Amino acid sequence: MGIELADYGPKPTIPDAVLQRRAAVRIADQIGAEHPHPLDEYMPRIAGAVLAKDPVIAAGVLELLAALGIRPDQISRGNQ
């Protein structure tokens, strides 16, 4: 007995910009996990801003984005 998979039309797709934003957020989360900060629990945005100013951490984020083929100017700050 076989199962036939029907194709009922176009599959939903996620725009590249959304995928790039998700990848960038995932990278930022990973970098944040690797560099804990005292403000993480109470003020994560401030902690993130402080970490982003660290040149070593910023270089790591840019390196990971480049490995994925994502330029920083391609990532919008919109809610996605």
C-alpha positions in Angstrom: 0.0 0.0 0.0 1.5 3.3 -1.0 0.7 6.8 0.0 0.4 9.4 -2.7 1.3 13.0 -1.8 -0.8 15.5 -3.7 0.5 18.9 -4.7 -2.3 21.4 -3.9 -0.6 24.5 -5.2 2.1 26.8 -4.2 3.8 26.3 -0.9 4.0 29.2 1.5 7.4 30.8 1.4 9.2 33.1 3.7 10.8 36.2 2.1 14.6 36.3 2.1 14.6 39.5 4.2 12.7 37.7 7.0 15.1 34.7 6.9 18.1 37.1 7.0 16.6 38.9 10.0 15.9 35.6 11.8 19.5 34.5 11.1 20.9 37.8 12.4 18.8 37.6 15.6 19.9 34.0 16.1 23.5 35.0 15.7 23.0 37.9 18.2 21.4 35.6 20.7 24.3 33.1 20.4 26.9 35.9 20.9 24.9 37.2 23.9 24.9 33.7 25.4 28.6 33.4 24.9 29.2 36.8 26.6 26.9 37.0 29.7 26.3 40.5 31.0 24.9 41.6 34.5 22.0 43.5 32.8 20.9 40.5 30.7 17.9 39.6 33.0 16.6 43.1 33.8 17.6 45.2 30.8 18.5 43.0 27.9 18.4 45.8 25.3 20.9 47.8 27.3 23.1 44.7 27.8 22.9 44.1 24.0 23.9 47.7 23.3 26.9 47.4 25.6 28.0 44.1 24.1 27.6 45.6 20.6 30.1 48.3 21.4 32.8 45.7 22.2 34.9 45.5 19.1 35.8 41.8 19.5 32.1 40.9 19.8 31.1 43.1 17.0 33.8 41.5 14.8 32.4 38.1 15.7 28.9 39.0 14.7 30.0 40.5 11.4 32.1 37.4 10.7 29.1 35.1 11.3 26.8 37.3 9.1 29.4 37.3 6.3 29.6 33.5 6.5 25.9 33.5 5.8 26.2 36.0 3.0 24.3 38.7 5.0 25.4 42.3 5.0 24.5 44.4 8.0 22.7 46.9 5.8 20.3 44.1 4.7 18.9 43.6 8.1 16.0 45.9 9.0 15.0 46.6 12.6 11.3 46.1 11.8 9.2 43.5 13.7 9.5 40.3 11.8 
